[in-house]
Amino acid sequence: MSRNSLESFEEAHYDEYEYYNLAEYSAHNGGKGRSKKERGRNTNQHCPAGHERKIMEKLYNSELKKKRTRSRS
């Protein structure tokens, strides 16, 4: 797609608020260069299974500690 066709599409279908959300902000680093829509879409999502990552990390670390204590003794 050419640049002109994208611009005409934006003019035809976007209103002033969508232009506002598409603007690039260099001063606000909290969004890491993403638009408001992208930030809202990519937030932390609820995991119905709970804190899987934390549990797996604890199990992994406990196994490492067991291996370390066995090798030292």
N, CA, C, O and CB atoms as a CASP TS submission, in Angstrom:
PFRMAT TS
TARGET T0000
AUTHOR 0000-0000-0000
METHOD Language model
MODEL 1
PARENT N/A
ATOM      1  N   MET     1       0.833  -1.181   0.000  1.00  0.00           N
ATOM      2  CA  MET     1       0.000   0.000   0.000  1.00  0.00           C
ATOM      3  C   MET     1       0.874   1.240   0.000  1.00  0.00           C
ATOM      4  O   MET     1       1.884   1.302   0.701  1.00  0.00           O
ATOM      5  CB  MET     1      -0.945   0.001   1.203  1.00  0.00           C
ATOM      6  N   SER     2       0.486   2.203  -0.775  1.00  0.00           N
ATOM      7  CA  SER     2       1.285   3.418  -0.837  1.00  0.00           C
ATOM      8  C   SER     2       0.938   4.347   0.309  1.00  0.00           C
ATOM      9  O   SER     2      -0.103   4.211   0.952  1.00  0.00           O
ATOM     10  CB  SER     2       1.081   4.127  -2.171  1.00  0.00           C
ATOM     11  N   ARG     3       1.811   5.274   0.544  1.00  0.00           N
ATOM     12  CA  ARG     3       1.637   6.235   1.647  1.00  0.00           C
ATOM     13  C   ARG     3       0.391   7.099   1.437  1.00  0.00           C
ATOM     14  O   ARG     3      -0.318   7.405   2.396  1.00  0.00           O
ATOM     15  CB  ARG     3       2.884   7.135   1.777  1.00  0.00           C
ATOM     16  N   ASN     4       0.122   7.494   0.187  1.00  0.00           N
ATOM     17  CA  ASN     4      -1.033   8.349  -0.105  1.00  0.00           C
ATOM     18  C   ASN     4      -2.347   7.636   0.170  1.00  0.00           C
ATOM     19  O   ASN     4      -3.290   8.240   0.682  1.00  0.00           O
ATOM     20  CB  ASN     4      -0.995   8.812  -1.554  1.00  0.00           C
ATOM     21  N   SER     5      -2.416   6.349  -0.169  1.00  0.00           N
ATOM     22  CA  SER     5      -3.665   5.626   0.078  1.00  0.00           C
ATOM     23  C   SER     5      -3.904   5.458   1.575  1.00  0.00           C
ATOM     24  O   SER     5      -5.053   5.477   2.018  1.00  0.00           O
ATOM     25  CB  SER     5      -3.639   4.251  -0.613  1.00  0.00           C
ATOM     26  N   LEU     6      -2.834   5.293   2.366  1.00  0.00           N
ATOM     27  CA  LEU     6      -2.999   5.214   3.816  1.00  0.00           C
ATOM     28  C   LEU     6      -3.487   6.538   4.385  1.00  0.00           C
ATOM     29  O   LEU     6      -4.350   6.565   5.263  1.00  0.00           O
ATOM     30  CB  LEU     6      -1.684   4.810   4.482  1.00  0.00           C
ATOM     31  N   GLU     7      -2.934   7.627   3.886  1.00  0.00           N
ATOM     32  CA  GLU     7      -3.357   8.940   4.368  1.00  0.00           C
ATOM     33  C   GLU     7      -4.814   9.205   4.031  1.00  0.00           C
ATOM     34  O   GLU     7      -5.550   9.735   4.864  1.00  0.00           O
ATOM     35  CB  GLU     7      -2.478  10.036   3.775  1.00  0.00           C
ATOM     36  N   SER     8      -5.246   8.849   2.828  1.00  0.00           N
ATOM     37  CA  SER     8      -6.646   9.074   2.462  1.00  0.00           C
ATOM     38  C   SER     8      -7.563   8.166   3.275  1.00  0.00           C
ATOM     39  O   SER     8      -8.671   8.572   3.624  1.00  0.00           O
ATOM     40  CB  SER     8      -6.858   8.833   0.954  1.00  0.00           C
ATOM     41  N   PHE     9      -7.126   6.952   3.583  1.00  0.00           N
ATOM     42  CA  PHE     9      -7.916   6.054   4.426  1.00  0.00           C
ATOM     43  C   PHE     9      -8.086   6.650   5.815  1.00  0.00           C
ATOM     44  O   PHE     9      -9.184   6.643   6.371  1.00  0.00           O
ATOM     45  CB  PHE     9      -7.252   4.666   4.517  1.00  0.00           C
ATOM     46  N   GLU    10      -6.988   7.170   6.376  1.00  0.00           N
ATOM     47  CA  GLU    10      -7.061   7.783   7.700  1.00  0.00           C
ATOM     48  C   GLU    10      -7.992   8.983   7.697  1.00  0.00           C
ATOM     49  O   GLU    10      -8.796   9.150   8.615  1.00  0.00           O
ATOM     50  CB  GLU    10      -5.671   8.202   8.171  1.00  0.00           C
ATOM     51  N   GLU    11      -7.890   9.813   6.679  1.00  0.00           N
ATOM     52  CA  GLU    11      -8.758  10.990   6.599  1.00  0.00           C
ATOM     53  C   GLU    11     -10.224  10.590   6.480  1.00  0.00           C
ATOM     54  O   GLU    11     -11.094  11.256   7.040  1.00  0.00           O
ATOM     55  CB  GLU    11      -8.359  11.868   5.411  1.00  0.00           C
ATOM     56  N   ALA    12     -10.501   9.524   5.765  1.00  0.00           N
ATOM     57  CA  ALA    12     -11.885   9.115   5.536  1.00  0.00           C
ATOM     58  C   ALA    12     -12.499   8.421   6.748  1.00  0.00           C
ATOM     59  O   ALA    12     -13.700   8.554   6.985  1.00  0.00           O
ATOM     60  CB  ALA    12     -11.957   8.199   4.338  1.00  0.00           C
ATOM     61  N   HIS    13     -11.701   7.685   7.518  1.00  0.00           N
ATOM     62  CA  HIS    13     -12.267   6.827   8.553  1.00  0.00           C
ATOM     63  C   HIS    13     -11.949   7.231   9.985  1.00  0.00           C
ATOM     64  O   HIS    13     -12.617   6.759  10.905  1.00  0.00           O
ATOM     65  CB  HIS    13     -11.802   5.457   8.340  1.00  0.00           C
ATOM     66  N   TYR    14     -10.968   8.074  10.209  1.00  0.00           N
ATOM     67  CA  TYR    14     -10.580   8.421  11.575  1.00  0.00           C
ATOM     68  C   TYR    14     -11.137   9.782  11.956  1.00  0.00           C
ATOM     69  O   TYR    14     -11.196  10.695  11.134  1.00  0.00           O
ATOM     70  CB  TYR    14      -9.052   8.413  11.725  1.00  0.00           C
ATOM     71  N   ASP    15     -11.543   9.905  13.208  1.00  0.00           N
ATOM     72  CA  ASP    15     -11.968  11.209  13.702  1.00  0.00           C
ATOM     73  C   ASP    15     -10.822  11.837  14.493  1.00  0.00           C
ATOM     74  O   ASP    15      -9.731  11.272  14.563  1.00  0.00           O
ATOM     75  CB  ASP    15     -13.249  11.085  14.580  1.00  0.00           C
ATOM     76  N   GLU    16     -11.069  12.998  15.084  1.00  0.00           N
ATOM     77  CA  GLU    16     -10.002  13.732  15.770  1.00  0.00           C
ATOM     78  C   GLU    16      -9.427  12.960  16.960  1.00  0.00           C
ATOM     79  O   GLU    16      -8.246  13.107  17.277  1.00  0.00           O
ATOM     80  CB  GLU    16     -10.523  15.076  16.241  1.00  0.00           C
ATOM     81  N   TYR    17     -10.246  12.145  17.619  1.00  0.00           N
ATOM     82  CA  TYR    17      -9.766  11.415  18.794  1.00  0.00           C
ATOM     83  C   TYR    17      -8.854  10.265  18.394  1.00  0.00           C
ATOM     84  O   TYR    17      -7.883   9.974  19.092  1.00  0.00           O
ATOM     85  CB  TYR    17     -10.945  10.886  19.612  1.00  0.00           C
ATOM     86  N   GLU    18      -9.152   9.619  17.294  1.00  0.00           N
ATOM     87  CA  GLU    18      -8.273   8.553  16.831  1.00  0.00           C
ATOM     88  C   GLU    18      -6.949   9.116  16.340  1.00  0.00           C
ATOM     89  O   GLU    18      -5.911   8.478  16.516  1.00  0.00           O
ATOM     90  CB  GLU    18      -8.947   7.751  15.723  1.00  0.00           C
ATOM     91  N   TYR    19      -6.961  10.283  15.735  1.00  0.00           N
ATOM     92  CA  TYR    19      -5.704  10.940  15.385  1.00  0.00           C
ATOM     93  C   TYR    19      -4.900  11.242  16.640  1.00  0.00           C
ATOM     94  O   TYR    19      -3.677  11.097  16.654  1.00  0.00           O
ATOM     95  CB  TYR    19      -5.967  12.233  14.594  1.00  0.00           C
ATOM     96  N   TYR    20      -5.588  11.662  17.689  1.00  0.00           N
ATOM     97  CA  TYR    20      -4.911  11.959  18.952  1.00  0.00           C
ATOM     98  C   TYR    20      -4.241  10.705  19.501  1.00  0.00           C
ATOM     99  O   TYR    20      -3.123  10.772  20.011  1.00  0.00           O
ATOM    100  CB  TYR    20      -5.907  12.530  19.983  1.00  0.00           C
ATOM    101  N   ASN    21      -4.912   9.568  19.400  1.00  0.00           N
ATOM    102  CA  ASN    21      -4.351   8.320  19.912  1.00  0.00           C
ATOM    103  C   ASN    21      -3.232   7.783  19.029  1.00  0.00           C
ATOM    104  O   ASN    21      -2.391   7.018  19.499  1.00  0.00           O
ATOM    105  CB  ASN    21      -5.441   7.279  20.043  1.00  0.00           C
ATOM    106  N   LEU    22      -3.208   8.168  17.772  1.00  0.00           N
ATOM    107  CA  LEU    22      -2.167   7.693  16.863  1.00  0.00           C
ATOM    108  C   LEU    22      -0.905   8.540  16.907  1.00  0.00           C
ATOM    109  O   LEU    22       0.129   8.145  16.367  1.00  0.00           O
ATOM    110  CB  LEU    22      -2.695   7.661  15.459  1.00  0.00           C
ATOM    111  N   ALA    23      -0.980   9.680  17.536  1.00  0.00           N
ATOM    112  CA  ALA    23       0.174  10.582  17.574  1.00  0.00           C
ATOM    113  C   ALA    23       1.328   9.924  18.317  1.00  0.00           C
ATOM    114  O   ALA    23       1.121   9.227  19.311  1.00  0.00           O
ATOM    115  CB  ALA    23      -0.199  11.923  18.243  1.00  0.00           C
ATOM    116  N   GLU    24       2.529  10.146  17.835  1.00  0.00           N
ATOM    117  CA  GLU    24       3.712   9.586  18.483  1.00  0.00           C
ATOM    118  C   GLU    24       4.198  10.555  19.544  1.00  0.00           C
ATOM    119  O   GLU    24       4.351  11.748  19.280  1.00  0.00           O
ATOM    120  CB  GLU    24       4.833   9.291  17.450  1.00  0.00           C
ATOM    121  N   TYR    25       4.437  10.053  20.724  1.00  0.00           N
ATOM    122  CA  TYR    25       4.895  10.887  21.829  1.00  0.00           C
ATOM    123  C   TYR    25       6.306  10.461  22.198  1.00  0.00           C
ATOM    124  O   TYR    25       6.537   9.312  22.575  1.00  0.00           O
ATOM    125  CB  TYR    25       3.937  10.781  23.058  1.00  0.00           C
ATOM    126  N   SER    26       7.233  11.375  22.091  1.00  0.00           N
ATOM    127  CA  SER    26       8.607  11.042  22.467  1.00  0.00           C
ATOM    128  C   SER    26       8.872  11.373  23.925  1.00  0.00           C
ATOM    129  O   SER    26       9.830  10.860  24.504  1.00  0.00           O
ATOM    130  CB  SER    26       9.598  11.785  21.575  1.00  0.00           C
ATOM    131  N   ALA    27       8.049  12.217  24.534  1.00  0.00           N
ATOM    132  CA  ALA    27       8.299  12.658  25.903  1.00  0.00           C
ATOM    133  C   ALA    27       7.804  11.658  26.938  1.00  0.00           C
ATOM    134  O   ALA    27       8.349  11.604  28.041  1.00  0.00           O
ATOM    135  CB  ALA    27       7.644  13.996  26.138  1.00  0.00           C
ATOM    136  N   HIS    28       6.807  10.879  26.620  1.00  0.00           N
ATOM    137  CA  HIS    28       6.224   9.948  27.584  1.00  0.00           C
ATOM    138  C   HIS    28       6.824   8.562  27.378  1.00  0.00           C
ATOM    139  O   HIS    28       6.422   7.843  26.462  1.00  0.00           O
ATOM    140  CB  HIS    28       4.678   9.901  27.448  1.00  0.00           C
ATOM    141  N   ASN    29       7.768   8.187  28.209  1.00  0.00           N
ATOM    142  CA  ASN    29       8.435   6.899  28.045  1.00  0.00           C
ATOM    143  C   ASN    29       7.724   5.771  28.766  1.00  0.00           C
ATOM    144  O   ASN    29       8.103   4.611  28.606  1.00  0.00           O
ATOM    145  CB  ASN    29       9.849   6.990  28.535  1.00  0.00           C
ATOM    146  N   GLY    30       6.706   6.073  29.552  1.00  0.00           N
ATOM    147  CA  GLY    30       5.995   5.026  30.268  1.00  0.00           C
ATOM    148  C   GLY    30       5.290   4.055  29.348  1.00  0.00           C
ATOM    149  O   GLY    30       5.127   2.884  29.691  1.00  0.00           O
ATOM    150  N   GLY    31       4.867   4.522  28.181  1.00  0.00           N
ATOM    151  CA  GLY    31       4.175   3.665  27.230  1.00  0.00           C
ATOM    152  C   GLY    31       5.107   2.997  26.256  1.00  0.00           C
ATOM    153  O   GLY    31       4.658   2.226  25.408  1.00  0.00           O
ATOM    154  N   LYS    32       6.382   3.265  26.349  1.00  0.00           N
ATOM    155  CA  LYS    32       7.412   2.669  25.500  1.00  0.00           C
ATOM    156  C   LYS    32       7.130   2.905  24.021  1.00  0.00           C
ATOM    157  O   LYS    32       7.345   2.021  23.191  1.00  0.00           O
ATOM    158  CB  LYS    32       7.521   1.176  25.774  1.00  0.00           C
ATOM    159  N   GLY    33       6.645   4.108  23.695  1.00  0.00           N
ATOM    160  CA  GLY    33       6.417   4.460  22.305  1.00  0.00           C
ATOM    161  C   GLY    33       5.145   3.904  21.716  1.00  0.00           C
ATOM    162  O   GLY    33       4.958   3.966  20.501  1.00  0.00           O
ATOM    163  N   ARG    34       4.259   3.359  22.541  1.00  0.00           N
ATOM    164  CA  ARG    34       3.018   2.789  22.034  1.00  0.00           C
ATOM    165  C   ARG    34       1.880   3.790  22.173  1.00  0.00           C
ATOM    166  O   ARG    34       1.953   4.723  22.972  1.00  0.00           O
ATOM    167  CB  ARG    34       2.679   1.488  22.773  1.00  0.00           C
ATOM    168  N   SER    35       0.838   3.589  21.396  1.00  0.00           N
ATOM    169  CA  SER    35      -0.333   4.452  21.492  1.00  0.00           C
ATOM    170  C   SER    35      -1.159   4.040  22.710  1.00  0.00           C
ATOM    171  O   SER    35      -0.894   3.010  23.330  1.00  0.00           O
ATOM    172  CB  SER    35      -1.188   4.379  20.191  1.00  0.00           C
ATOM    173  N   LYS    36      -2.157   4.851  23.044  1.00  0.00           N
ATOM    174  CA  LYS    36      -3.019   4.526  24.178  1.00  0.00           C
ATOM    175  C   LYS    36      -3.779   3.235  23.926  1.00  0.00           C
ATOM    176  O   LYS    36      -3.978   2.441  24.845  1.00  0.00           O
ATOM    177  CB  LYS    36      -3.999   5.669  24.454  1.00  0.00           C
ATOM    178  N   LYS    37      -4.199   3.022  22.699  1.00  0.00           N
ATOM    179  CA  LYS    37      -4.925   1.787  22.365  1.00  0.00           C
ATOM    180  C   LYS    37      -4.039   0.567  22.572  1.00  0.00           C
ATOM    181  O   LYS    37      -4.479  -0.439  23.129  1.00  0.00           O
ATOM    182  CB  LYS    37      -5.430   1.831  20.912  1.00  0.00           C
ATOM    183  N   GLU    38      -2.790   0.658  22.123  1.00  0.00           N
ATOM    184  CA  GLU    38      -1.868  -0.469  22.292  1.00  0.00           C
ATOM    185  C   GLU    38      -1.595  -0.747  23.758  1.00  0.00           C
ATOM    186  O   GLU    38      -1.578  -1.905  24.176  1.00  0.00           O
ATOM    187  CB  GLU    38      -0.559  -0.198  21.566  1.00  0.00           C
ATOM    188  N   ARG    39      -1.379   0.306  24.547  1.00  0.00           N
ATOM    189  CA  ARG    39      -1.124   0.114  25.971  1.00  0.00           C
ATOM    190  C   ARG    39      -2.307  -0.544  26.657  1.00  0.00           C
ATOM    191  O   ARG    39      -2.128  -1.429  27.494  1.00  0.00           O
ATOM    192  CB  ARG    39      -0.809   1.445  26.639  1.00  0.00           C
ATOM    193  N   GLY    40      -3.501  -0.125  26.312  1.00  0.00           N
ATOM    194  CA  GLY    40      -4.692  -0.726  26.905  1.00  0.00           C
ATOM    195  C   GLY    40      -4.861  -2.175  26.509  1.00  0.00           C
ATOM    196  O   GLY    40      -5.319  -2.993  27.306  1.00  0.00           O
ATOM    197  N   ARG    41      -4.493  -2.496  25.275  1.00  0.00           N
ATOM    198  CA  ARG    41      -4.636  -3.857  24.779  1.00  0.00           C
ATOM    199  C   ARG    41      -3.587  -4.789  25.374  1.00  0.00           C
ATOM    200  O   ARG    41      -3.847  -5.979  25.550  1.00  0.00           O
ATOM    201  CB  ARG    41      -4.545  -3.873  23.265  1.00  0.00           C
ATOM    202  N   ASN    42      -2.408  -4.264  25.683  1.00  0.00           N
ATOM    203  CA  ASN    42      -1.293  -5.101  26.125  1.00  0.00           C
ATOM    204  C   ASN    42      -1.016  -5.016  27.619  1.00  0.00           C
ATOM    205  O   ASN    42       0.115  -5.249  28.047  1.00  0.00           O
ATOM    206  CB  ASN    42      -0.059  -4.723  25.379  1.00  0.00           C
ATOM    207  N   THR    43      -2.019  -4.690  28.414  1.00  0.00           N
ATOM    208  CA  THR    43      -1.802  -4.647  29.854  1.00  0.00           C
ATOM    209  C   THR    43      -1.768  -6.061  30.408  1.00  0.00           C
ATOM    210  O   THR    43      -2.048  -7.024  29.695  1.00  0.00           O
ATOM    211  CB  THR    43      -2.897  -3.818  30.553  1.00  0.00           C
ATOM    212  N   ASN    44      -1.426  -6.178  31.671  1.00  0.00           N
ATOM    213  CA  ASN    44      -1.421  -7.490  32.302  1.00  0.00           C
ATOM    214  C   ASN    44      -2.836  -8.043  32.331  1.00  0.00           C
ATOM    215  O   ASN    44      -3.765  -7.382  32.796  1.00  0.00           O
ATOM    216  CB  ASN    44      -0.833  -7.416  33.728  1.00  0.00           C
ATOM    217  N   GLN    45      -2.986  -9.233  31.842  1.00  0.00           N
ATOM    218  CA  GLN    45      -4.298  -9.863  31.771  1.00  0.00           C
ATOM    219  C   GLN    45      -4.436 -10.849  32.923  1.00  0.00           C
ATOM    220  O   GLN    45      -3.458 -11.451  33.365  1.00  0.00           O
ATOM    221  CB  GLN    45      -4.504 -10.575  30.404  1.00  0.00           C
ATOM    222  N   HIS    46      -5.655 -11.001  33.398  1.00  0.00           N
ATOM    223  CA  HIS    46      -5.900 -11.917  34.507  1.00  0.00           C
ATOM    224  C   HIS    46      -5.682 -13.350  34.047  1.00  0.00           C
ATOM    225  O   HIS    46      -6.160 -13.749  32.986  1.00  0.00           O
ATOM    226  CB  HIS    46      -7.328 -11.738  35.064  1.00  0.00           C
ATOM    227  N   CYS    47      -4.965 -14.115  34.844  1.00  0.00           N
ATOM    228  CA  CYS    47      -4.724 -15.522  34.554  1.00  0.00           C
ATOM    229  C   CYS    47      -5.604 -16.342  35.490  1.00  0.00           C
ATOM    230  O   CYS    47      -5.408 -16.281  36.704  1.00  0.00           O
ATOM    231  CB  CYS    47      -3.205 -15.894  34.721  1.00  0.00           C
ATOM    232  N   PRO    48      -6.562 -17.106  34.976  1.00  0.00           N
ATOM    233  CA  PRO    48      -7.475 -17.838  35.846  1.00  0.00           C
ATOM    234  C   PRO    48      -6.789 -18.936  36.659  1.00  0.00           C
ATOM    235  O   PRO    48      -7.340 -19.389  37.662  1.00  0.00           O
ATOM    236  CB  PRO    48      -8.574 -18.439  35.025  1.00  0.00           C
ATOM    237  N   ALA    49      -5.616 -19.365  36.248  1.00  0.00           N
ATOM    238  CA  ALA    49      -4.928 -20.433  36.966  1.00  0.00           C
ATOM    239  C   ALA    49      -4.136 -19.910  38.160  1.00  0.00           C
ATOM    240  O   ALA    49      -3.565 -20.709  38.902  1.00  0.00           O
ATOM    241  CB  ALA    49      -4.003 -21.174  36.024  1.00  0.00           C
ATOM    242  N   GLY    50      -4.083 -18.623  38.365  1.00  0.00           N
ATOM    243  CA  GLY    50      -3.384 -18.082  39.529  1.00  0.00           C
ATOM    244  C   GLY    50      -1.967 -17.659  39.220  1.00  0.00           C
ATOM    245  O   GLY    50      -1.649 -17.276  38.094  1.00  0.00           O
ATOM    246  N   HIS    51      -1.132 -17.731  40.216  1.00  0.00           N
ATOM    247  CA  HIS    51       0.243 -17.242  40.105  1.00  0.00           C
ATOM    248  C   HIS    51       1.171 -18.372  39.664  1.00  0.00           C
ATOM    249  O   HIS    51       2.034 -18.815  40.422  1.00  0.00           O
ATOM    250  CB  HIS    51       0.720 -16.647  41.450  1.00  0.00           C
ATOM    251  N   GLU    52       0.981 -18.824  38.441  1.00  0.00           N
ATOM    252  CA  GLU    52       1.759 -19.960  37.931  1.00  0.00           C
ATOM    253  C   GLU    52       3.247 -19.655  37.889  1.00  0.00           C
ATOM    254  O   GLU    52       4.071 -20.478  38.287  1.00  0.00           O
ATOM    255  CB  GLU    52       1.278 -20.347  36.542  1.00  0.00           C
ATOM    256  N   ARG    53       3.583 -18.470  37.406  1.00  0.00           N
ATOM    257  CA  ARG    53       4.991 -18.123  37.258  1.00  0.00           C
ATOM    258  C   ARG    53       5.689 -18.106  38.601  1.00  0.00           C
ATOM    259  O   ARG    53       6.804 -18.613  38.724  1.00  0.00           O
ATOM    260  CB  ARG    53       5.140 -16.773  36.577  1.00  0.00           C
ATOM    261  N   LYS    54       5.044 -17.525  39.623  1.00  0.00           N
ATOM    262  CA  LYS    54       5.655 -17.457  40.946  1.00  0.00           C
ATOM    263  C   LYS    54       5.850 -18.851  41.527  1.00  0.00           C
ATOM    264  O   LYS    54       6.896 -19.142  42.107  1.00  0.00           O
ATOM    265  CB  LYS    54       4.798 -16.610  41.888  1.00  0.00           C
ATOM    266  N   ILE    55       4.864 -19.700  41.375  1.00  0.00           N
ATOM    267  CA  ILE    55       4.957 -21.057  41.912  1.00  0.00           C
ATOM    268  C   ILE    55       6.074 -21.825  41.221  1.00  0.00           C
ATOM    269  O   ILE    55       6.861 -22.505  41.878  1.00  0.00           O
ATOM    270  CB  ILE    55       3.619 -21.801  41.750  1.00  0.00           C
ATOM    271  N   MET    56       6.146 -21.719  39.892  1.00  0.00           N
ATOM    272  CA  MET    56       7.195 -22.429  39.161  1.00  0.00           C
ATOM    273  C   MET    56       8.576 -21.900  39.526  1.00  0.00           C
ATOM    274  O   MET    56       9.531 -22.670  39.628  1.00  0.00           O
ATOM    275  CB  MET    56       6.969 -22.307  37.654  1.00  0.00           C
ATOM    276  N   GLU    57       8.684 -20.602  39.720  1.00  0.00           N
ATOM    277  CA  GLU    57       9.969 -20.023  40.097  1.00  0.00           C
ATOM    278  C   GLU    57      10.401 -20.513  41.479  1.00  0.00           C
ATOM    279  O   GLU    57      11.577 -20.807  41.692  1.00  0.00           O
ATOM    280  CB  GLU    57       9.892 -18.490  40.076  1.00  0.00           C
ATOM    281  N   LYS    58       9.459 -20.603  42.417  1.00  0.00           N
ATOM    282  CA  LYS    58       9.788 -21.106  43.754  1.00  0.00           C
ATOM    283  C   LYS    58      10.236 -22.560  43.698  1.00  0.00           C
ATOM    284  O   LYS    58      11.211 -22.935  44.350  1.00  0.00           O
ATOM    285  CB  LYS    58       8.583 -20.966  44.690  1.00  0.00           C
ATOM    286  N   LEU    59       9.534 -23.378  42.929  1.00  0.00           N
ATOM    287  CA  LEU    59       9.923 -24.785  42.804  1.00  0.00           C
ATOM    288  C   LEU    59      11.303 -24.920  42.164  1.00  0.00           C
ATOM    289  O   LEU    59      12.125 -25.721  42.607  1.00  0.00           O
ATOM    290  CB  LEU    59       8.884 -25.555  41.979  1.00  0.00           C
ATOM    291  N   TYR    60      11.547 -24.138  41.129  1.00  0.00           N
ATOM    292  CA  TYR    60      12.833 -24.181  40.446  1.00  0.00           C
ATOM    293  C   TYR    60      13.957 -23.761  41.385  1.00  0.00           C
ATOM    294  O   TYR    60      15.003 -24.409  41.430  1.00  0.00           O
ATOM    295  CB  TYR    60      12.812 -23.283  39.207  1.00  0.00           C
ATOM    296  N   ASN    61      13.748 -22.680  42.134  1.00  0.00           N
ATOM    297  CA  ASN    61      14.775 -22.204  43.057  1.00  0.00           C
ATOM    298  C   ASN    61      15.016 -23.186  44.187  1.00  0.00           C
ATOM    299  O   ASN    61      16.154 -23.355  44.624  1.00  0.00           O
ATOM    300  CB  ASN    61      14.386 -20.856  43.624  1.00  0.00           C
ATOM    301  N   SER    62      13.962 -23.840  44.672  1.00  0.00           N
ATOM    302  CA  SER    62      14.156 -24.817  45.744  1.00  0.00           C
ATOM    303  C   SER    62      14.964 -26.013  45.249  1.00  0.00           C
ATOM    304  O   SER    62      15.788 -26.552  45.987  1.00  0.00           O
ATOM    305  CB  SER    62      12.800 -25.286  46.298  1.00  0.00           C
ATOM    306  N   GLU    63      14.731 -26.430  44.001  1.00  0.00           N
ATOM    307  CA  GLU    63      15.528 -27.522  43.437  1.00  0.00           C
ATOM    308  C   GLU    63      16.995 -27.119  43.307  1.00  0.00           C
ATOM    309  O   GLU    63      17.886 -27.920  43.593  1.00  0.00           O
ATOM    310  CB  GLU    63      14.972 -27.939  42.066  1.00  0.00           C
ATOM    311  N   LEU    64      17.251 -25.885  42.877  1.00  0.00           N
ATOM    312  CA  LEU    64      18.633 -25.417  42.778  1.00  0.00           C
ATOM    313  C   LEU    64      19.308 -25.393  44.145  1.00  0.00           C
ATOM    314  O   LEU    64      20.470 -25.781  44.270  1.00  0.00           O
ATOM    315  CB  LEU    64      18.680 -24.024  42.147  1.00  0.00           C
ATOM    316  N   LYS    65      18.589 -24.942  45.166  1.00  0.00           N
ATOM    317  CA  LYS    65      19.151 -24.894  46.512  1.00  0.00           C
ATOM    318  C   LYS    65      19.465 -26.295  47.022  1.00  0.00           C
ATOM    319  O   LYS    65      20.491 -26.507  47.669  1.00  0.00           O
ATOM    320  CB  LYS    65      18.188 -24.188  47.470  1.00  0.00           C
ATOM    321  N   LYS    66      18.584 -27.253  46.731  1.00  0.00           N
ATOM    322  CA  LYS    66      18.835 -28.638  47.144  1.00  0.00           C
ATOM    323  C   LYS    66      20.098 -29.175  46.474  1.00  0.00           C
ATOM    324  O   LYS    66      20.912 -29.839  47.116  1.00  0.00           O
ATOM    325  CB  LYS    66      17.625 -29.536  46.800  1.00  0.00           C
ATOM    326  N   LYS    67      20.258 -28.889  45.194  1.00  0.00           N
ATOM    327  CA  LYS    67      21.442 -29.355  44.471  1.00  0.00           C
ATOM    328  C   LYS    67      22.711 -28.727  45.032  1.00  0.00           C
ATOM    329  O   LYS    67      23.738 -29.394  45.154  1.00  0.00           O
ATOM    330  CB  LYS    67      21.316 -29.037  42.980  1.00  0.00           C
ATOM    331  N   ARG    68      22.639 -27.434  45.376  1.00  0.00           N
ATOM    332  CA  ARG    68      23.804 -26.748  45.934  1.00  0.00           C
ATOM    333  C   ARG    68      24.200 -27.327  47.286  1.00  0.00           C
ATOM    334  O   ARG    68      25.384 -27.530  47.554  1.00  0.00           O
ATOM    335  CB  ARG    68      23.523 -25.256  46.072  1.00  0.00           C
ATOM    336  N   THR    69      23.218 -27.592  48.133  1.00  0.00           N
ATOM    337  CA  THR    69      23.544 -28.119  49.465  1.00  0.00           C
ATOM    338  C   THR    69      24.088 -29.539  49.360  1.00  0.00           C
ATOM    339  O   THR    69      24.962 -29.917  50.140  1.00  0.00           O
ATOM    340  CB  THR    69      22.301 -28.092  50.381  1.00  0.00           C
ATOM    341  N   ARG    70      23.597 -30.326  48.424  1.00  0.00           N
ATOM    342  CA  ARG    70      24.113 -31.688  48.236  1.00  0.00           C
ATOM    343  C   ARG    70      25.558 -31.657  47.743  1.00  0.00           C
ATOM    344  O   ARG    70      26.382 -32.463  48.175  1.00  0.00           O
ATOM    345  CB  ARG    70      23.232 -32.467  47.240  1.00  0.00           C
ATOM    346  N   SER    71      25.860 -30.733  46.846  1.00  0.00           N
ATOM    347  CA  SER    71      27.212 -30.680  46.291  1.00  0.00           C
ATOM    348  C   SER    71      28.217 -30.146  47.312  1.00  0.00           C
ATOM    349  O   SER    71      29.397 -30.492  47.244  1.00  0.00           O
ATOM    350  CB  SER    71      27.232 -29.808  45.035  1.00  0.00           C
ATOM    351  N   ARG    72      27.779 -29.319  48.249  1.00  0.00           N
ATOM    352  CA  ARG    72      28.674 -28.772  49.267  1.00  0.00           C
ATOM    353  C   ARG    72      28.952 -29.775  50.385  1.00  0.00           C
ATOM    354  O   ARG    72      30.023 -29.743  50.990  1.00  0.00           O
ATOM    355  CB  ARG    72      28.081 -27.501  49.852  1.00  0.00           C
ATOM    356  N   SER    73      28.013 -30.649  50.659  1.00  0.00           N
ATOM    357  CA  SER    73      28.221 -31.579  51.780  1.00  0.00           C
ATOM    358  C   SER    73      28.941 -32.838  51.388  1.00  0.00           C
ATOM    359  O   SER    73      29.180 -33.701  52.232  1.00  0.00           O
ATOM    360  CB  SER    73      26.916 -31.944  52.393  1.00  0.00           C
TER
END
